[in-house]
């Protein structure tokens, strides 16, 4: 680990900024830290200091630092540049990285930037931009080395030596027909030890299928994991080679998916800037709070239906949160397991029934266990056997409801094209609150009236 990644480095940097020691900071950023370390340092710096830091980053590493920044921070920096400045920074990037940066720009600036690019780069970038960002086509890089199947190994080696350099993460050469259709691939490790006189066709591999451009990025990541890939070809519907995906892009997908799962549970974006301005943060969170307020009103309406019962038995008001909380926790456990299973490709329609039965049994057993514990505590607390019976039955009902909702919600939401990680927790909370209050207060009304 770099000595600049320790806990006190940011404090020392702030002291240097306050004292105006910009020469020292500039040297540190451009000579002592790697671009990714500079990016992380910028991301964990408040907005005012962040602008100063970016201004001290040298031109030679600006592009590398920019592509390592999260979308929010990247967009903030790009918003202060014109098209020419963006082009000057991004023209050294790979096409896929350049496309990622360009997508952070306003439409007017994006069009202006594409207009001043040279035709070759513009065509490549527009080709990548024509695919959604979260697909194989959006991830791919068009910089590939292709060869024909009928040439000899010696010819391939002479062809490679004519290049000043080959693209990064090149572990294989892609074999294509004269019409640029994918045929197979030739690992460099096999090429280097092969007989120079044999043809590519004799030693190439054809056992791994190319990746369709429309494949979602999470499925791409799964393929890389299953086959231990470093790079993989991307093809269109007719099998024509479009580009390749490399492991560094897949690692980004895995990290972003993990961030998305975590942040979506709170209604936040995975690229949320920790130091985003107050008003921007307020607007983003206000929407989620508003949605939760509506669900809270629904739960309150259910409670209001039993106002007379609550007035008669005050203990109900004390015990109500227990029923809702137990169901909510049980449902969240199931929901989290299902969302993870979907992300890993474990959960399908064929095995959903088994999972539902398992979760219902688990919910029932846990319901019986904890219902007896809570019932005993309630009876001792309020010296009332009836309230113990009521809360025990309500807990069993709500844990079963939570297990059912936690299993079925992700399946239903995914079928509707809605992200379960984003909407599942709100709907689950609503269901367990409503069912919990309805069961507890409904049973209390039945027993006490």
NUGUFI-221450 format. One record per residue (C-alpha): residue number from 1; residue in three letters; x negated, y, z negated. Coordinates in nm, 2 decimals. Layout:
N
seq->NUM&type->ala&u->X&v->Y&w->Z
...
# end
This chain:
449
seq->1&type->unk&u->0.00&v->0.00&w->0.00
seq->2&type->unk&u->-0.13&v->0.35&w->0.08
seq->3&type->unk&u->-0.23&v->0.57&w->-0.21
seq->4&type->unk&u->0.01&v->0.82&w->-0.07
seq->5&type->unk&u->0.31&v->0.59&w->-0.13
seq->6&type->unk&u->0.27&v->0.61&w->-0.51
seq->7&type->unk&u->0.53&v->0.78&w->-0.74
seq->8&type->unk&u->0.33&v->1.10&w->-0.80
seq->9&type->unk&u->0.25&v->1.18&w->-0.44
seq->10&type->unk&u->0.57&v->1.37&w->-0.37
seq->11&type->unk&u->0.50&v->1.58&w->-0.69
seq->12&type->unk&u->0.15&v->1.66&w->-0.56
seq->13&type->unk&u->0.29&v->1.75&w->-0.22
seq->14&type->unk&u->0.55&v->1.99&w->-0.38
seq->15&type->unk&u->0.27&v->2.15&w->-0.57
seq->16&type->unk&u->0.07&v->2.20&w->-0.26
seq->17&type->unk&u->0.37&v->2.35&w->-0.08
seq->18&type->unk&u->0.43&v->2.59&w->-0.36
seq->19&type->unk&u->0.07&v->2.70&w->-0.37
seq->20&type->unk&u->0.05&v->2.73&w->0.01
seq->21&type->unk&u->-0.22&v->2.48&w->0.06
seq->22&type->unk&u->-0.10&v->2.40&w->0.41
seq->23&type->unk&u->-0.44&v->2.30&w->0.55
seq->24&type->unk&u->-0.46&v->2.02&w->0.30
seq->25&type->unk&u->-0.11&v->1.90&w->0.37
seq->26&type->unk&u->-0.17&v->1.91&w->0.75
seq->27&type->unk&u->-0.48&v->1.70&w->0.72
seq->28&type->unk&u->-0.30&v->1.45&w->0.50
seq->29&type->unk&u->-0.01&v->1.41&w->0.74
seq->30&type->unk&u->-0.21&v->1.38&w->1.05
seq->31&type->unk&u->-0.52&v->1.19&w->0.94
seq->32&type->unk&u->-0.45&v->1.00&w->0.62
seq->33&type->unk&u->-0.09&v->0.86&w->0.68
seq->34&type->unk&u->0.05&v->0.64&w->0.94
seq->35&type->unk&u->0.36&v->0.78&w->1.14
seq->36&type->unk&u->0.60&v->0.55&w->0.95
seq->37&type->unk&u->0.46&v->0.68&w->0.61
seq->38&type->unk&u->0.50&v->1.04&w->0.73
seq->39&type->unk&u->0.86&v->0.97&w->0.83
seq->40&type->unk&u->0.94&v->0.82&w->0.49
seq->41&type->unk&u->0.78&v->1.12&w->0.32
seq->42&type->unk&u->0.99&v->1.36&w->0.53
seq->43&type->unk&u->1.31&v->1.16&w->0.45
seq->44&type->unk&u->1.25&v->1.18&w->0.08
seq->45&type->unk&u->1.19&v->1.55&w->0.08
seq->46&type->unk&u->1.46&v->1.81&w->0.03
seq->47&type->unk&u->1.57&v->2.02&w->0.34
seq->48&type->unk&u->1.36&v->2.33&w->0.28
seq->49&type->unk&u->1.03&v->2.14&w->0.23
seq->50&type->unk&u->1.13&v->1.90&w->0.51
seq->51&type->unk&u->1.12&v->2.18&w->0.77
seq->52&type->unk&u->0.78&v->2.29&w->0.65
seq->53&type->unk&u->0.65&v->1.93&w->0.67
seq->54&type->unk&u->0.78&v->1.87&w->1.02
seq->55&type->unk&u->0.61&v->2.20&w->1.13
seq->56&type->unk&u->0.28&v->2.06&w->1.00
seq->57&type->unk&u->0.30&v->1.73&w->1.19
seq->58&type->unk&u->0.06&v->1.72&w->1.48
seq->59&type->unk&u->0.18&v->1.71&w->1.84
seq->60&type->unk&u->0.00&v->1.38&w->1.90
seq->61&type->unk&u->0.20&v->1.19&w->1.64
seq->62&type->unk&u->0.54&v->1.38&w->1.66
seq->63&type->unk&u->0.70&v->1.12&w->1.89
seq->64&type->unk&u->0.59&v->0.83&w->1.67
seq->65&type->unk&u->0.72&v->1.00&w->1.35
seq->66&type->unk&u->1.05&v->1.10&w->1.51
seq->67&type->unk&u->1.14&v->0.75&w->1.62
seq->68&type->unk&u->1.08&v->0.63&w->1.26
seq->69&type->unk&u->1.33&v->0.87&w->1.11
seq->70&type->unk&u->1.69&v->0.78&w->1.03
seq->71&type->unk&u->1.96&v->0.91&w->1.26
seq->72&type->unk&u->2.07&v->1.19&w->1.02
seq->73&type->unk&u->1.73&v->1.33&w->0.97
seq->74&type->unk&u->1.63&v->1.28&w->1.33
seq->75&type->unk&u->1.94&v->1.47&w->1.44
seq->76&type->unk&u->1.87&v->1.75&w->1.20
seq->77&type->unk&u->1.52&v->1.80&w->1.35
seq->78&type->unk&u->1.63&v->1.77&w->1.71
seq->79&type->unk&u->1.91&v->2.02&w->1.66
seq->80&type->unk&u->1.64&v->2.29&w->1.63
seq->81&type->unk&u->1.48&v->2.21&w->1.96
seq->82&type->unk&u->1.57&v->2.29&w->2.32
seq->83&type->unk&u->1.56&v->2.03&w->2.60
seq->84&type->unk&u->1.20&v->2.11&w->2.71
seq->85&type->unk&u->1.07&v->2.06&w->2.36
seq->86&type->unk&u->1.25&v->1.73&w->2.32
seq->87&type->unk&u->1.12&v->1.61&w->2.65
seq->88&type->unk&u->0.76&v->1.70&w->2.55
seq->89&type->unk&u->0.79&v->1.49&w->2.23
seq->90&type->unk&u->0.98&v->1.19&w->2.37
seq->91&type->unk&u->0.82&v->1.14&w->2.72
seq->92&type->unk&u->0.55&v->0.91&w->2.56
seq->93&type->unk&u->0.81&v->0.68&w->2.40
seq->94&type->unk&u->0.93&v->0.35&w->2.53
seq->95&type->unk&u->1.26&v->0.38&w->2.72
seq->96&type->unk&u->1.47&v->0.22&w->2.45
seq->97&type->unk&u->1.32&v->0.45&w->2.18
seq->98&type->unk&u->1.37&v->0.75&w->2.41
seq->99&type->unk&u->1.74&v->0.65&w->2.47
seq->100&type->unk&u->1.79&v->0.62&w->2.09
seq->101&type->unk&u->1.65&v->0.97&w->2.04
seq->102&type->unk&u->1.85&v->1.12&w->2.32
seq->103&type->unk&u->2.18&v->0.99&w->2.18
seq->104&type->unk&u->2.13&v->1.21&w->1.88
seq->105&type->unk&u->2.15&v->1.52&w->2.10
seq->106&type->unk&u->2.46&v->1.73&w->2.17
seq->107&type->unk&u->2.61&v->1.64&w->2.52
seq->108&type->unk&u->2.50&v->1.97&w->2.67
seq->109&type->unk&u->2.14&v->1.93&w->2.56
seq->110&type->unk&u->2.14&v->1.56&w->2.67
seq->111&type->unk&u->2.25&v->1.65&w->3.02
seq->112&type->unk&u->1.99&v->1.93&w->3.04
seq->113&type->unk&u->1.72&v->1.69&w->2.92
seq->114&type->unk&u->1.81&v->1.43&w->3.17
seq->115&type->unk&u->1.81&v->1.70&w->3.44
seq->116&type->unk&u->1.45&v->1.79&w->3.38
seq->117&type->unk&u->1.32&v->1.44&w->3.36
seq->118&type->unk&u->1.14&v->1.28&w->3.65
seq->119&type->unk&u->1.36&v->1.05&w->3.85
seq->120&type->unk&u->1.20&v->0.72&w->3.74
seq->121&type->unk&u->1.24&v->0.80&w->3.37
seq->122&type->unk&u->1.59&v->0.94&w->3.42
seq->123&type->unk&u->1.70&v->0.63&w->3.60
seq->124&type->unk&u->1.56&v->0.40&w->3.33
seq->125&type->unk&u->1.71&v->0.60&w->3.04
seq->126&type->unk&u->2.05&v->0.63&w->3.21
seq->127&type->unk&u->2.04&v->0.25&w->3.27
seq->128&type->unk&u->1.99&v->0.19&w->2.90
seq->129&type->unk&u->2.24&v->0.46&w->2.80
seq->130&type->unk&u->2.51&v->0.29&w->3.02
seq->131&type->unk&u->2.53&v->0.02&w->2.76
seq->132&type->unk&u->2.67&v->0.06&w->2.40
seq->133&type->unk&u->2.40&v->0.13&w->2.14
seq->134&type->unk&u->2.49&v->-0.19&w->1.95
seq->135&type->unk&u->2.45&v->-0.43&w->2.24
seq->136&type->unk&u->2.15&v->-0.61&w->2.39
seq->137&type->unk&u->2.16&v->-0.36&w->2.68
seq->138&type->unk&u->2.14&v->-0.07&w->2.44
seq->139&type->unk&u->1.84&v->-0.23&w->2.26
seq->140&type->unk&u->1.64&v->-0.34&w->2.56
seq->141&type->unk&u->1.33&v->-0.18&w->2.71
seq->142&type->unk&u->1.29&v->-0.18&w->3.08
seq->143&type->unk&u->0.91&v->-0.20&w->3.06
seq->144&type->unk&u->0.84&v->-0.57&w->3.16
seq->145&type->unk&u->0.58&v->-0.77&w->3.34
seq->146&type->unk&u->0.74&v->-1.01&w->3.59
seq->147&type->unk&u->0.58&v->-1.28&w->3.81
seq->148&type->unk&u->0.70&v->-1.52&w->4.08
seq->149&type->unk&u->0.72&v->-1.90&w->4.03
seq->150&type->unk&u->0.53&v->-2.00&w->4.34
seq->151&type->unk&u->0.20&v->-1.82&w->4.26
seq->152&type->unk&u->-0.10&v->-1.98&w->4.09
seq->153&type->unk&u->-0.22&v->-1.92&w->3.74
seq->154&type->unk&u->-0.54&v->-1.77&w->3.89
seq->155&type->unk&u->-0.33&v->-1.51&w->4.09
seq->156&type->unk&u->-0.14&v->-1.42&w->3.77
seq->157&type->unk&u->-0.46&v->-1.36&w->3.58
seq->158&type->unk&u->-0.60&v->-1.14&w->3.86
seq->159&type->unk&u->-0.26&v->-0.95&w->3.86
seq->160&type->unk&u->-0.27&v->-0.88&w->3.49
seq->161&type->unk&u->-0.64&v->-0.77&w->3.50
seq->162&type->unk&u->-0.54&v->-0.50&w->3.75
seq->163&type->unk&u->-0.33&v->-0.33&w->3.47
seq->164&type->unk&u->-0.50&v->-0.08&w->3.24
seq->165&type->unk&u->-0.28&v->-0.22&w->2.97
seq->166&type->unk&u->0.03&v->-0.43&w->2.93
seq->167&type->unk&u->0.35&v->-0.33&w->2.73
seq->168&type->unk&u->0.34&v->-0.38&w->2.36
seq->169&type->unk&u->0.49&v->-0.70&w->2.21
seq->170&type->unk&u->0.42&v->-0.88&w->2.54
seq->171&type->unk&u->0.39&v->-1.25&w->2.44
seq->172&type->unk&u->0.54&v->-1.39&w->2.76
seq->173&type->unk&u->0.55&v->-1.30&w->3.13
seq->174&type->unk&u->0.90&v->-1.32&w->3.28
seq->175&type->unk&u->0.95&v->-1.54&w->3.58
seq->176&type->unk&u->1.19&v->-1.40&w->3.84
seq->177&type->unk&u->1.30&v->-1.48&w->4.20
seq->178&type->unk&u->1.25&v->-1.24&w->4.49
seq->179&type->unk&u->1.60&v->-1.10&w->4.41
seq->180&type->unk&u->1.49&v->-1.03&w->4.05
seq->181&type->unk&u->1.70&v->-1.30&w->3.90
seq->182&type->unk&u->1.57&v->-1.46&w->3.58
seq->183&type->unk&u->1.42&v->-1.81&w->3.62
seq->184&type->unk&u->1.21&v->-1.86&w->3.31
seq->185&type->unk&u->0.91&v->-1.73&w->3.12
seq->186&type->unk&u->0.54&v->-1.81&w->3.08
seq->187&type->unk&u->0.39&v->-1.77&w->2.74
seq->188&type->unk&u->0.05&v->-1.60&w->2.74
seq->189&type->unk&u->-0.09&v->-1.87&w->2.51
seq->190&type->unk&u->-0.01&v->-2.13&w->2.78
seq->191&type->unk&u->-0.13&v->-1.91&w->3.07
seq->192&type->unk&u->-0.48&v->-1.86&w->2.91
seq->193&type->unk&u->-0.55&v->-2.23&w->2.88
seq->194&type->unk&u->-0.38&v->-2.36&w->3.20
seq->195&type->unk&u->-0.56&v->-2.49&w->3.51
seq->196&type->unk&u->-0.61&v->-2.19&w->3.74
seq->197&type->unk&u->-0.50&v->-2.39&w->4.05
seq->198&type->unk&u->-0.15&v->-2.49&w->3.93
seq->199&type->unk&u->0.16&v->-2.28&w->4.00
seq->200&type->unk&u->0.37&v->-2.09&w->3.75
seq->201&type->unk&u->0.66&v->-2.32&w->3.82
seq->202&type->unk&u->0.47&v->-2.62&w->3.68
seq->203&type->unk&u->0.40&v->-2.47&w->3.34
seq->204&type->unk&u->0.68&v->-2.21&w->3.28
seq->205&type->unk&u->0.95&v->-2.26&w->3.02
seq->206&type->unk&u->1.32&v->-2.27&w->3.10
seq->207&type->unk&u->1.46&v->-2.40&w->2.77
seq->208&type->unk&u->1.57&v->-2.06&w->2.63
seq->209&type->unk&u->1.86&v->-1.88&w->2.80
seq->210&type->unk&u->1.83&v->-1.51&w->2.87
seq->211&type->unk&u->2.04&v->-1.27&w->2.67
seq->212&type->unk&u->2.35&v->-1.11&w->2.84
seq->213&type->unk&u->2.34&v->-0.73&w->2.83
seq->214&type->unk&u->2.68&v->-0.72&w->2.66
seq->215&type->unk&u->2.59&v->-0.94&w->2.37
seq->216&type->unk&u->2.64&v->-0.76&w->2.03
seq->217&type->unk&u->2.31&v->-0.67&w->1.85
seq->218&type->unk&u->2.39&v->-0.89&w->1.54
seq->219&type->unk&u->2.41&v->-1.20&w->1.77
seq->220&type->unk&u->2.08&v->-1.09&w->1.93
seq->221&type->unk&u->1.92&v->-1.08&w->1.59
seq->222&type->unk&u->2.06&v->-1.43&w->1.51
seq->223&type->unk&u->1.91&v->-1.57&w->1.83
seq->224&type->unk&u->1.57&v->-1.42&w->1.74
seq->225&type->unk&u->1.59&v->-1.58&w->1.40
seq->226&type->unk&u->1.70&v->-1.92&w->1.52
seq->227&type->unk&u->1.44&v->-1.95&w->1.80
seq->228&type->unk&u->1.15&v->-1.75&w->1.63
seq->229&type->unk&u->1.13&v->-1.51&w->1.93
seq->230&type->unk&u->0.90&v->-1.22&w->1.96
seq->231&type->unk&u->1.06&v->-1.10&w->2.28
seq->232&type->unk&u->1.35&v->-1.21&w->2.51
seq->233&type->unk&u->1.47&v->-1.12&w->2.86
seq->234&type->unk&u->1.80&v->-0.94&w->2.91
seq->235&type->unk&u->2.01&v->-1.00&w->3.22
seq->236&type->unk&u->2.33&v->-0.87&w->3.38
seq->237&type->unk&u->2.64&v->-1.08&w->3.47
seq->238&type->unk&u->2.47&v->-1.21&w->3.79
seq->239&type->unk&u->2.15&v->-1.31&w->3.61
seq->240&type->unk&u->1.94&v->-1.02&w->3.73
seq->241&type->unk&u->1.67&v->-0.92&w->3.50
seq->242&type->unk&u->1.73&v->-0.58&w->3.33
seq->243&type->unk&u->1.46&v->-0.56&w->3.07
seq->244&type->unk&u->1.36&v->-0.73&w->2.74
seq->245&type->unk&u->1.42&v->-0.70&w->2.37
seq->246&type->unk&u->1.13&v->-0.71&w->2.13
seq->247&type->unk&u->1.11&v->-0.82&w->1.76
seq->248&type->unk&u->1.05&v->-0.46&w->1.64
seq->249&type->unk&u->1.39&v->-0.36&w->1.77
seq->250&type->unk&u->1.55&v->-0.67&w->1.61
seq->251&type->unk&u->1.40&v->-0.58&w->1.27
seq->252&type->unk&u->1.56&v->-0.24&w->1.30
seq->253&type->unk&u->1.90&v->-0.41&w->1.37
seq->254&type->unk&u->1.86&v->-0.63&w->1.07
seq->255&type->unk&u->1.78&v->-0.34&w->0.84
seq->256&type->unk&u->2.06&v->-0.13&w->0.98
seq->257&type->unk&u->2.31&v->-0.41&w->0.94
seq->258&type->unk&u->2.20&v->-0.45&w->0.58
seq->259&type->unk&u->2.23&v->-0.08&w->0.52
seq->260&type->unk&u->2.57&v->-0.07&w->0.69
seq->261&type->unk&u->2.71&v->-0.35&w->0.47
seq->262&type->unk&u->2.60&v->-0.17&w->0.16
seq->263&type->unk&u->2.70&v->0.18&w->0.25
seq->264&type->unk&u->3.03&v->0.09&w->0.41
seq->265&type->unk&u->3.16&v->-0.05&w->0.08
seq->266&type->unk&u->3.15&v->0.32&w->-0.03
seq->267&type->unk&u->3.28&v->0.46&w->0.30
seq->268&type->unk&u->2.94&v->0.60&w->0.39
seq->269&type->unk&u->2.73&v->0.59&w->0.70
seq->270&type->unk&u->2.42&v->0.37&w->0.70
seq->271&type->unk&u->2.21&v->0.67&w->0.83
seq->272&type->unk&u->2.34&v->0.90&w->0.55
seq->273&type->unk&u->2.06&v->1.15&w->0.46
seq->274&type->unk&u->1.99&v->1.14&w->0.09
seq->275&type->unk&u->1.92&v->1.51&w->0.10
seq->276&type->unk&u->2.21&v->1.61&w->0.34
seq->277&type->unk&u->2.35&v->1.96&w->0.28
seq->278&type->unk&u->2.63&v->2.00&w->0.03
seq->279&type->unk&u->2.91&v->2.08&w->0.28
seq->280&type->unk&u->2.82&v->1.80&w->0.51
seq->281&type->unk&u->2.81&v->1.55&w->0.23
seq->282&type->unk&u->3.14&v->1.69&w->0.09
seq->283&type->unk&u->3.32&v->1.65&w->0.42
seq->284&type->unk&u->3.21&v->1.29&w->0.46
seq->285&type->unk&u->3.30&v->1.18&w->0.12
seq->286&type->unk&u->3.63&v->1.37&w->0.11
seq->287&type->unk&u->3.78&v->1.14&w->0.37
seq->288&type->unk&u->3.71&v->0.83&w->0.17
seq->289&type->unk&u->3.83&v->0.99&w->-0.15
seq->290&type->unk&u->4.15&v->1.08&w->0.03
seq->291&type->unk&u->4.21&v->0.73&w->0.14
seq->292&type->unk&u->4.15&v->0.60&w->-0.21
seq->293&type->unk&u->4.39&v->0.86&w->-0.35
seq->294&type->unk&u->4.67&v->0.72&w->-0.13
seq->295&type->unk&u->4.61&v->0.37&w->-0.25
seq->296&type->unk&u->4.61&v->0.50&w->-0.61
seq->297&type->unk&u->4.94&v->0.67&w->-0.56
seq->298&type->unk&u->5.08&v->0.33&w->-0.43
seq->299&type->unk&u->4.96&v->0.16&w->-0.75
seq->300&type->unk&u->5.10&v->0.44&w->-0.96
seq->301&type->unk&u->5.44&v->0.41&w->-0.79
seq->302&type->unk&u->5.45&v->0.04&w->-0.89
seq->303&type->unk&u->5.37&v->0.13&w->-1.25
seq->304&type->unk&u->5.65&v->0.40&w->-1.24
seq->305&type->unk&u->5.90&v->0.13&w->-1.15
seq->306&type->unk&u->5.85&v->-0.02&w->-1.50
seq->307&type->unk&u->5.84&v->0.30&w->-1.70
seq->308&type->unk&u->6.12&v->0.19&w->-1.94
seq->309&type->unk&u->5.94&v->-0.14&w->-2.01
seq->310&type->unk&u->5.61&v->0.04&w->-2.09
seq->311&type->unk&u->5.79&v->0.28&w->-2.32
seq->312&type->unk&u->5.94&v->-0.01&w->-2.51
seq->313&type->unk&u->5.62&v->-0.21&w->-2.53
seq->314&type->unk&u->5.33&v->0.03&w->-2.56
seq->315&type->unk&u->5.08&v->-0.25&w->-2.57
seq->316&type->unk&u->5.14&v->-0.30&w->-2.19
seq->317&type->unk&u->4.97&v->0.03&w->-2.11
seq->318&type->unk&u->4.66&v->-0.08&w->-2.31
seq->319&type->unk&u->4.64&v->-0.42&w->-2.13
seq->320&type->unk&u->4.73&v->-0.32&w->-1.77
seq->321&type->unk&u->4.38&v->-0.23&w->-1.66
seq->322&type->unk&u->4.25&v->-0.58&w->-1.76
seq->323&type->unk&u->4.48&v->-0.76&w->-1.52
seq->324&type->unk&u->4.40&v->-0.53&w->-1.23
seq->325&type->unk&u->4.02&v->-0.54&w->-1.30
seq->326&type->unk&u->4.01&v->-0.92&w->-1.32
seq->327&type->unk&u->4.19&v->-0.96&w->-0.99
seq->328&type->unk&u->3.97&v->-0.69&w->-0.83
seq->329&type->unk&u->3.64&v->-0.85&w->-0.94
seq->330&type->unk&u->3.75&v->-1.20&w->-0.83
seq->331&type->unk&u->3.87&v->-1.06&w->-0.49
seq->332&type->unk&u->3.54&v->-0.87&w->-0.44
seq->333&type->unk&u->3.34&v->-1.18&w->-0.50
seq->334&type->unk&u->3.53&v->-1.37&w->-0.23
seq->335&type->unk&u->3.53&v->-1.07&w->0.00
seq->336&type->unk&u->3.15&v->-1.02&w->-0.02
seq->337&type->unk&u->3.10&v->-1.39&w->0.04
seq->338&type->unk&u->3.33&v->-1.38&w->0.35
seq->339&type->unk&u->3.17&v->-1.07&w->0.50
seq->340&type->unk&u->2.82&v->-1.22&w->0.45
seq->341&type->unk&u->2.94&v->-1.54&w->0.61
seq->342&type->unk&u->3.08&v->-1.36&w->0.91
seq->343&type->unk&u->2.75&v->-1.16&w->0.95
seq->344&type->unk&u->2.55&v->-1.49&w->0.95
seq->345&type->unk&u->2.80&v->-1.66&w->1.19
seq->346&type->unk&u->2.90&v->-1.92&w->0.93
seq->347&type->unk&u->3.27&v->-1.83&w->0.91
seq->348&type->unk&u->3.49&v->-1.93&w->1.21
seq->349&type->unk&u->3.85&v->-2.00&w->1.26
seq->350&type->unk&u->3.79&v->-2.37&w->1.25
seq->351&type->unk&u->3.65&v->-2.36&w->0.89
seq->352&type->unk&u->3.86&v->-2.07&w->0.75
seq->353&type->unk&u->4.12&v->-2.31&w->0.62
seq->354&type->unk&u->3.87&v->-2.50&w->0.41
seq->355&type->unk&u->3.73&v->-2.17&w->0.27
seq->356&type->unk&u->4.08&v->-2.05&w->0.18
seq->357&type->unk&u->4.16&v->-2.37&w->0.00
seq->358&type->unk&u->3.83&v->-2.36&w->-0.19
seq->359&type->unk&u->3.88&v->-2.00&w->-0.30
seq->360&type->unk&u->4.24&v->-2.06&w->-0.41
seq->361&type->unk&u->4.12&v->-2.35&w->-0.63
seq->362&type->unk&u->3.84&v->-2.15&w->-0.77
seq->363&type->unk&u->4.08&v->-1.86&w->-0.84
seq->364&type->unk&u->4.32&v->-2.09&w->-1.01
seq->365&type->unk&u->4.05&v->-2.25&w->-1.23
seq->366&type->unk&u->3.90&v->-1.91&w->-1.33
seq->367&type->unk&u->4.25&v->-1.78&w->-1.38
seq->368&type->unk&u->4.33&v->-2.06&w->-1.63
seq->369&type->unk&u->4.00&v->-2.01&w->-1.81
seq->370&type->unk&u->4.01&v->-1.63&w->-1.85
seq->371&type->unk&u->4.38&v->-1.62&w->-1.90
seq->372&type->unk&u->4.35&v->-1.83&w->-2.21
seq->373&type->unk&u->4.07&v->-1.61&w->-2.34
seq->374&type->unk&u->4.26&v->-1.28&w->-2.28
seq->375&type->unk&u->4.59&v->-1.43&w->-2.40
seq->376&type->unk&u->4.42&v->-1.53&w->-2.73
seq->377&type->unk&u->4.27&v->-1.19&w->-2.78
seq->378&type->unk&u->4.60&v->-1.01&w->-2.70
seq->379&type->unk&u->4.79&v->-1.23&w->-2.94
seq->380&type->unk&u->4.54&v->-1.16&w->-3.22
seq->381&type->unk&u->4.52&v->-0.79&w->-3.13
seq->382&type->unk&u->4.90&v->-0.72&w->-3.11
seq->383&type->unk&u->5.03&v->-1.01&w->-3.32
seq->384&type->unk&u->5.27&v->-1.09&w->-3.03
seq->385&type->unk&u->5.27&v->-1.43&w->-2.87
seq->386&type->unk&u->5.50&v->-1.31&w->-2.58
seq->387&type->unk&u->5.25&v->-1.05&w->-2.46
seq->388&type->unk&u->4.98&v->-1.32&w->-2.46
seq->389&type->unk&u->5.19&v->-1.54&w->-2.24
seq->390&type->unk&u->5.27&v->-1.24&w->-2.01
seq->391&type->unk&u->4.91&v->-1.13&w->-1.96
seq->392&type->unk&u->4.79&v->-1.49&w->-1.91
seq->393&type->unk&u->5.04&v->-1.55&w->-1.63
seq->394&type->unk&u->4.97&v->-1.22&w->-1.47
seq->395&type->unk&u->4.59&v->-1.28&w->-1.47
seq->396&type->unk&u->4.64&v->-1.62&w->-1.31
seq->397&type->unk&u->4.86&v->-1.47&w->-1.04
seq->398&type->unk&u->4.63&v->-1.18&w->-0.97
seq->399&type->unk&u->4.31&v->-1.40&w->-0.95
seq->400&type->unk&u->4.49&v->-1.62&w->-0.70
seq->401&type->unk&u->4.60&v->-1.31&w->-0.50
seq->402&type->unk&u->4.25&v->-1.17&w->-0.51
seq->403&type->unk&u->4.10&v->-1.49&w->-0.38
seq->404&type->unk&u->4.36&v->-1.51&w->-0.10
seq->405&type->unk&u->4.31&v->-1.14&w->-0.01
seq->406&type->unk&u->3.93&v->-1.17&w->-0.02
seq->407&type->unk&u->3.94&v->-1.46&w->0.22
seq->408&type->unk&u->4.21&v->-1.35&w->0.47
seq->409&type->unk&u->4.13&v->-0.97&w->0.49
seq->410&type->unk&u->3.79&v->-1.01&w->0.66
seq->411&type->unk&u->3.94&v->-1.26&w->0.91
seq->412&type->unk&u->4.24&v->-1.04&w->0.99
seq->413&type->unk&u->4.04&v->-0.72&w->1.01
seq->414&type->unk&u->3.78&v->-0.87&w->1.24
seq->415&type->unk&u->4.05&v->-1.01&w->1.46
seq->416&type->unk&u->4.19&v->-0.65&w->1.49
seq->417&type->unk&u->3.84&v->-0.51&w->1.57
seq->418&type->unk&u->3.81&v->-0.33&w->1.24
seq->419&type->unk&u->3.49&v->-0.35&w->1.04
seq->420&type->unk&u->3.57&v->-0.56&w->0.73
seq->421&type->unk&u->3.28&v->-0.40&w->0.53
seq->422&type->unk&u->3.43&v->-0.06&w->0.58
seq->423&type->unk&u->3.80&v->-0.12&w->0.53
seq->424&type->unk&u->3.80&v->-0.45&w->0.33
seq->425&type->unk&u->3.72&v->-0.31&w->-0.02
seq->426&type->unk&u->3.99&v->-0.04&w->-0.01
seq->427&type->unk&u->4.26&v->-0.28&w->0.10
seq->428&type->unk&u->4.15&v->-0.54&w->-0.15
seq->429&type->unk&u->4.16&v->-0.29&w->-0.44
seq->430&type->unk&u->4.51&v->-0.19&w->-0.33
seq->431&type->unk&u->4.63&v->-0.55&w->-0.31
seq->432&type->unk&u->4.49&v->-0.65&w->-0.65
seq->433&type->unk&u->4.61&v->-0.34&w->-0.82
seq->434&type->unk&u->4.96&v->-0.36&w->-0.68
seq->435&type->unk&u->4.99&v->-0.74&w->-0.74
seq->436&type->unk&u->4.84&v->-0.71&w->-1.09
seq->437&type->unk&u->5.07&v->-0.43&w->-1.21
seq->438&type->unk&u->5.37&v->-0.59&w->-1.04
seq->439&type->unk&u->5.31&v->-0.93&w->-1.20
seq->440&type->unk&u->5.22&v->-0.80&w->-1.54
seq->441&type->unk&u->5.50&v->-0.54&w->-1.57
seq->442&type->unk&u->5.75&v->-0.76&w->-1.39
seq->443&type->unk&u->5.69&v->-1.05&w->-1.62
seq->444&type->unk&u->5.70&v->-0.82&w->-1.92
seq->445&type->unk&u->6.04&v->-0.68&w->-1.81
seq->446&type->unk&u->6.16&v->-1.04&w->-1.77
seq->447&type->unk&u->6.04&v->-1.15&w->-2.11
seq->448&type->unk&u->6.13&v->-0.84&w->-2.31
seq->449&type->unk&u->6.47&v->-0.75&w->-2.17
# end
